[in-house]
Amino acid sequence: MIYLDNGATTFPKPDCVYNAMDRFARTGAVNAGRGAYRAAREAGKMVEETRELLISLLDAREQAEAVFAPSATVMLNQIILGQNWTADSVAYVSPYEHNSVLRPLEEMRKRFGFSVRQLPLRGDGGIDLDAVEARFAGEPPSFVAVSAVSNVTGYILPAEEIFRLAKRYKAFTLLDGSQAVGLIPLRFGRLRADAVTFAGHKTLYGPFGIAGCLIRNKAELNVVLSGGTGSRSTSLETPRRMPGRLECGSKDTVAIQGLNAALKWLRTVNPLERERELTDYLLASLRDIPGIHLYTAPSPERQAGVVSLNLDGFQCGEAAAILDSRRDIAVRAGHHCAALIHERLGNRDFRGTVRVSLGYFNRRSDIDALAEALRTMDRKQLENVNPDSLRGLC
């Protein structure tokens, strides 16, 4: 298989991740922080070391706490549902946001009746910062959510500049770092973010089952999930302090051990340099293919390793099915849980896009195979595709 769906999850993982998880699962996967015996203490130390590695990665020491959750979606729900919403609140989102932000926000909007606005774009698809400044002045924000990197076009959004404007009005600022943490440099203090979420299985090259956020010290969130935390068991009150306020239930220590190994591996490599080299090669390889449409960031310096495309004469799902069935090339087809930006891209006739998302372990030969498959694609090839390939739209 030629794997080009790293935006969904990076694959494969570094060998050190697989080895660390297997070793820990066999020798130390006890309930961290729930016992005074040696194995529980060691598991607890590993969990705390992983928090420190995350804080170091985002240069957030003495500024934020690292909180764990089973997925970025769960973490985003806790943050969004935990806001002090009122009917007068005004929330802003970029048109690049994922449904993990948009859907919980919509649930809150229906419940409280506040306004949700989109950040304005320029004609090239970039965030129009002058228009954002004017929009905030006319309708001050209470809450602003921005994706660090678009999972559709690879656009690295100007989150730092947006949050600087939002903080004039003391808005809560949320960075969805699912496609970015571990890939692009992020400094917590400079971002002016109240929370930065991460997904361990994406650009951190860890496993499924571990995600979370870095949340600013003294940030206030209402409790959404509650239960056992391994502390103050005689009290029915949820802990006030982070990370306990957002963490309940037994942690997936095997997944955290995998993330721990991935964070240490990331210190030895440069995934962004690798992705940019491959992305340049990808775009150069695809641009001259007859009938191709490319959806990218508005400028090369803001391009990460995600590119969407369509090919005249094929719906996106058909093109992806041919790539899968004939060439064993794995890409993603559909709207990628980010419907707002597809309204701007104007790809309704294609039913979304074919998304090509690169990772550290891809090679130029993978791109060569993709380009050749697209260049020679023919509708007759649909006669022999696996029908299940056509059901993989999102």
Disulfide bonds with the S-S distance in Angstrom:
none
